[in-house]
């Protein structure tokens, strides 16, 4: 009887000393370092601006549509402390891979990170960012993928259908190949800002077309252009930081943060797909001679919380 009691006590002691299998952060005191996290938001109701940050009016013979965004890619991200901070003189957080495979230096599209709305496109430990106060965010947008409604005589009924556009708005992109929606286009060359591909499916048959807008036609919003202009041909969109309540408020980093700071980069897609109308139906109709003139985003509001 004494032997049985002894082994029972021993077994209980072993069980009591055994390490937990399901440990938590509290159990192990694991500390996840706080980060500065960036996510995209695509807003068709956000004010539509021109290059200088003024409300944009559509030319009489132009039409626009607010696309449904699928993916976006950014090539460069910078925090600027003040109005007079020149491009490159702020805190550069990210610079995507570039290549000279196509000749001149270009964004390497096939190494670009493409994300949808609400997905994280950049995350940096706050300890790696210089403490300070930053008024402006600069983001160089390089690629967009979105759906639009278009018109074609090949379509039954009203003639309206949905197509997908892959739009390259970076200063220069080296493209090996890219997928518009399901169809793959092989390029193996540099393409300047404004190159695009369009895909649609009409009664089981795929159709694709490609095009190139006029140099300098892509809208790149910079409300601080008078103090800090951006390089010609770039897509370095500038926006002033706001707080969770939507009021202008610089992003302050102290270096002693204990929690993540999340920046939602809200991009205005308000009639960001713009074309010159050759008819009167107000729908993009390639076969009727409508021509794409601008695919630039129409403003950026970075909100931190």
Buried (B, 14 or more C-beta within 10 A) or exposed (E): EEEEEEEEEEEEEEEEEEEEEEEEEEEEEEEEEBBBBBBBBBBBEBBBBBBEBEEBEEEEEBBBBBBBBBBBBBBBBBBBBBEEBEBEEBBEBBEBEBBEEBEEEBBBBEEBBBBBBEEEBBBBEBEEBEEBBBBBBBBBBBBBBBBBEBBBEEBEEEBBBEBBBBBBBBBBBBBBEBEBBEBEBEBEBBBBBBBBBBBBBEEEEEBBBBEBBEEEBBBBBBBBBEEBEBEEBBBBBBBBBBEEEEEEBBBEBEEEBEEBBBBBBBBBBBBBBBBBBEEEBEBBBBEBEBEBBBBBBBBBBBBBE
